């Protein structure tokens, strides 16, 4: 299995990037919030740009992990 190329990766994600990454995984806000153990209200705020992600590098890694998991299924 090939892992995504992470070279040149920006840590911070825009609200649009967060939303698009979730949609690419085929998950609703409720589903991804549950999978990542994040309150759904917090997730919604991230996608609307109402709240900054405190640890953007962890969110990026979580997206990579979910993508690897999806490809393995």
C-alpha positions, 0 to 999 in steps of 0.5 A: 500500500502506498501512503500519500506524499506529505512533502510540502504539507502545510499544517494549517487547513482552511475551513474549505480544506477541512470540509473537502477532506471530510467529503472525500472520505465520504463521511458526514460531520457527525460520522467524522466527529465520532471517529476522531472523538471530537464534539460535532459542534466543534467540527462544525465550527472548524468547517465554518471557520468559526473556531481554529483547530488547536493542533492542525498537525494532528488533524492532518495526520488523522485525515491521512489515517482515515484515508489509509483505513478507507483504502484498506477496506 
